[in-house]
């Protein structure tokens, strides 16, 4: 039995080491044509928290993050790729301490995967092109969808409505016409 345990431990170590050292650090092109920056470039362009959340699936502290209490009109984009993800028109106060939305702005810019990090299955939300970890989606949100996209501020960049055109997001300006 000791030999089996030792063999499993050795194999696990080899797999971890080979994964670390075989990691391709070159920019990755997606099917949409987006070229994700290399890991080294991401470490330079993102804050340590942004890098940790988007690239290593970490979670920021609730009630102590940039956008949990943001009230201005605008859109939220992936901090890595700039993909339009969420709108303040779909944001609501969930009481969780993270920005929460009942639907994405562009469903095609979101992908969902099941994770088991907390033992029970959850639906992880990632950006489609950059594959950034954004947060999770739960089925305890408000109408009209009943969904709660609970998103890390560190994975987002906020573009206020008055800056949409200048930032290249003018197609979303009509969301904020009153």
C-alpha positions in Angstrom: 0.0 0.0 0.0 2.9 2.4 0.8 4.3 1.8 -2.7 1.0 2.7 -4.3 0.7 5.9 -2.3 4.3 6.8 -3.1 3.7 6.1 -6.8 0.6 8.3 -6.8 2.5 11.1 -5.0 5.4 10.9 -7.5 3.1 10.9 -10.5 1.2 13.9 -9.1 4.4 15.8 -8.6 5.6 15.0 -12.2 2.2 16.2 -13.6 2.3 19.4 -11.7 5.9 20.2 -12.6 5.4 19.3 -16.2 2.3 21.6 -16.3 4.3 24.5 -14.8 7.3 24.1 -17.1 5.4 23.3 -20.3 3.1 26.3 -20.0 3.1 28.1 -23.3 3.6 31.7 -22.4 3.1 33.0 -26.0 0.0 35.0 -26.9 -3.0 32.8 -27.6 -5.3 33.5 -30.6 -9.0 32.6 -30.1 -11.5 31.5 -32.7 -12.8 35.1 -32.8 -9.4 36.4 -33.8 -8.7 38.0 -30.4 -5.1 37.4 -29.4 -4.7 37.0 -25.7 -1.5 38.6 -24.3 1.1 36.3 -22.9 1.2 35.6 -19.2 4.2 37.9 -18.8 2.4 40.7 -20.5 -0.7 40.2 -18.3 1.5 40.3 -15.2 2.8 43.7 -16.4 -0.6 45.2 -17.5 -2.8 44.0 -14.6 -2.6 44.8 -10.9 -1.7 41.7 -8.8 -5.4 41.4 -7.7 -6.6 41.6 -11.3 -4.1 39.0 -12.4 -4.9 36.7 -9.5 -8.7 36.9 -10.1 -8.7 36.7 -13.9 -5.9 34.2 -14.4 -6.0 32.1 -11.3 -9.8 32.1 -10.5 -9.3 33.9 -7.2 -12.1 35.9 -5.5 -11.8 39.4 -4.2 -13.1 40.6 -0.8 -16.8 41.4 -0.6 -17.8 45.0 0.2 -14.2 46.0 -0.3 -13.9 46.1 -4.1 -14.1 48.8 -6.8 -17.6 48.3 -8.2 -19.8 46.6 -5.7 -21.4 49.9 -4.9 -20.9 51.7 -8.2 -24.1 53.6 -9.1 -23.1 55.5 -12.3 -24.5 54.5 -15.7 -22.2 52.7 -18.0 -20.9 49.3 -19.1 -18.5 46.8 -17.6 -15.9 45.2 -19.9 -13.3 42.5 -19.4 -10.2 44.1 -17.9 -8.0 41.8 -20.1 -9.8 41.9 -23.5 -12.2 44.8 -23.4 -15.1 42.5 -24.3 -18.4 44.1 -23.3 -19.9 42.0 -20.5 -22.5 43.8 -18.4 -24.5 47.0 -18.2 -25.5 49.1 -15.2 -29.0 48.9 -16.6 -29.0 45.2 -15.5 -27.2 45.7 -12.2 -28.9 45.4 -8.9 -28.0 45.5 -5.2 -27.8 41.8 -4.2 -26.4 42.4 -0.7 -23.4 40.0 -1.4 -20.7 42.7 -1.6 -19.9 42.1 -5.3 -21.3 43.7 -8.4 -24.4 41.7 -9.4 -26.3 41.6 -12.6 -29.4 39.7 -13.7 -28.2 39.3 -17.3 -25.1 39.8 -19.4 -24.9 42.7 -21.9 -23.6 40.4 -24.6 -24.3 36.8 -23.9 -21.8 35.7 -26.6 -19.0 37.3 -24.6 -19.8 35.1 -21.6 -19.2 31.4 -21.2 -20.2 29.2 -18.3 -18.4 26.2 -16.9 -19.1 24.0 -13.8 -16.5 24.1 -11.1 -16.3 22.1 -7.9 -13.9 24.3 -6.0 -16.2 24.4 -2.9 -17.0 20.7 -3.3 -20.6 21.3 -4.6 -21.0 22.3 -8.2 -21.3 26.0 -9.1 -21.5 27.7 -12.5 -18.4 29.7 -13.1 -18.6 32.7 -15.5 -15.7 33.4 -17.8 -15.2 35.9 -20.6 -15.4 34.2 -24.0 -12.3 35.5 -25.7 -9.8 36.2 -22.9 -11.0 33.3 -20.8 -10.9 35.6 -17.7 -12.5 34.3 -14.6 -15.3 36.7 -13.8 -17.3 35.1 -11.0 -20.3 32.8 -10.8 -23.9 32.8 -11.7 -26.7 31.6 -9.4 -30.4 31.1 -9.8 -31.5 33.3 -6.9 -31.6 36.6 -8.8 -34.5 39.0 -9.5 -36.9 38.9 -12.4 -36.9 39.0 -15.4 -34.3 36.2 -15.5 -34.1 34.9 -11.9 -30.3 34.9 -12.3 -27.5 36.6 -10.2 -24.2 37.1 -12.0 -22.0 37.7 -9.0 -18.8 39.2 -10.5 -15.4 40.2 -9.2 -14.7 43.9 -9.7 -11.1 43.0 -10.3 -12.1 41.3 -13.6 -13.9 44.4 -14.8 -13.2 47.8 -16.3 -16.1 50.3 -16.0 -16.8 52.6 -19.0 -19.1 55.5 -17.9 -21.9 56.3 -20.4 -20.4 59.6 -21.3 -17.2 57.9 -22.4 -18.7 55.1 -24.4 -18.1 56.7 -27.8 -14.5 57.7 -27.0 -13.7 54.2 -25.7 -15.2 52.5 -28.8 -18.4 51.3 -27.2 -20.8 53.8 -28.9 -23.2 51.0 -29.9 -24.2 50.7 -26.2 -25.0 54.5 -25.8 -28.7 53.9 -26.6 -29.0 51.9 -23.4 -28.8 55.2 -21.5 -31.0 57.5 -23.5 -33.9 58.8 -21.3 
